[in-house]
């Protein structure tokens, strides 16, 4: 067993080193320019696709590398740790939690090989709505069966990368709320072909936001989806997206660990080199102790991310672990980012040092893909057995 564990660790380290080498050709100035122009990292996405990293969760039978979520976590962590922004690509990984576990053989044959080759991008996950937010079971977008198609009407918001994706996984209501047998009943999941979608009843409005996440608001007007694109069983789509959401929370946790380690390394290097009053500022406990605290919090959160990823890969229930991984890692990255900026003083506010960009990016994960308060509510009720708070 020890030898197997050693081989697994070496395998992960080799992946990390390969991703690190790839990211080295896309320095922080590359990401800063994209942030300033709201540009999409087309070259970077193309290269990580051709290198096999973006298709890591796709089985070898469909042209992928057949790796697990633990390897996907390592890939996204290293992109973040290098100063990059993995948000441009991570959806293609976490939606696999839904597609691989619930997609039909025909759907997998149709889409996965092309995704693995980079001919198609599956980079968008359509769940959130303006009136329901993370109250997913109350969403209002409808998909009504009409012969061989479903007609979709409604609105989505904060849906990222729609303009840079060929496919989207969409959650919509296929049964009226008053007819559902439980809160999660009546929702269905679909694979949506976005090519030419704006000519078929989909209106896309980009959102001007504080981070370069390419988020949009979507309006569906009798938008037709072939019935064969139903992902999983009709009315049982909540379970389908939950597999994707658990993967998403774990992968976002890994990104946050990468952010935190980026901030800690940057703060440590600057504290050791910055001399004030004839000595490095790292000699002051007011500087060194916050960095050390951030380091301890990050390493503890990383263990929870790893635990959650291994449970997911084993096909075991991992809801509590996925939620805790996301929450603890997001808290660690935000603390590390704030500490890094404070260590740099006024220089931390300069775009030249890249800290403010990364701090904006990691701040998102206090509220997305699920807010900290909802995670605490979930743990209180479903893990600790306390009364429901809403």
Buried (B, 14 or more C-beta within 10 A) or exposed (E): EEEEEEEEEEBBEEBBEBBEEBBEEBEBEBBBEBBEEEBBBEEBBEBBBEBBBBBBBBBEEBBBBBBBBBBBBBBBBBBBBBBBBBBBBBBBBBBBBBBBBBBBEEBBEBBBBBBBEBEBBBBBBBBBBEEBBBEBBEBBBBBBEEEEBBBBBBBBBBBBBBBBBBBBBBBBBBBEEEEBEEEBBBBBBBBBBBEEBEEBBBBBEEEEBEBBBBBBBBBBEEBBBEBEBBBBEBBBBBBBBBBBBBBBBBBBBBBBBBBBBBBBBBBBEBBBEBEEEEEBBBEEEEBBEBBBBBBEBBBEBBEBBBBBBBBBBEEEEBBBBBBBBBBBBBBBBBBBBBBBBBBBEEEBEEEEBBBBBBBBBBBBBBBBBBBBEBBEBBBBBEEEEEEEEE
